[in-house]
Every structure is written in C-alpha cells, then in structure tokens.
C-alpha cells in the first residue's frame, strides 16, 4: 500500500480512492478489528504487542549491525548446485576488479 522505495511517491500514480480501497483490505487491521469486536483482545494487549515488537525489532537491528561484513565473493557461491562456467568467469572478473580497486586506494599495503 505504501511506497515501493524511499524515493518513491505513490501519490503521483495512485489515487486516494485506490489507497483507501486497499487499506480496507489490510489483513492486520481487519484481524485487530475482529479481535477487539469479539472481545478477544483490547488496547492493553495491543500496547504490549507493540512494545514487544519494537523491542524485538531493536534487538534484530542491533544484531545485524554487529555482524561482520560478508566476503564480497560469497555472492557467487551456491548460484548453481554444480557450478557454472559463466559464474566462475564473473567471479574472476569481480575479484580482479576488487584487487585493482584495492591497489588504487592503497588498501592492503
């Protein structure tokens, strides 16, 4: 329902009526409305859920940011089960590019 990217402005190509129609179909909002209407959950439940989800999101973001950068050549692994000549060639080209870039920038000295 929202923008496709952070630089996207859906108001340029999507009418308010279309957005409103999709909002009415939002399964999360519909479930929340149902749970509240039937008395299965109230404001306190949803507040606790929001707090828990924010905490989980924060922990995940911190863990991801703490992860080491992956080997840049790893992108070429597991593309095909048995390998492929074209992927091998692209890996070699990328490795050469990385080496030339590192040499130009003085890395590795």
Beta strands, then each sheet from edge to edge (+ up, - down):
end
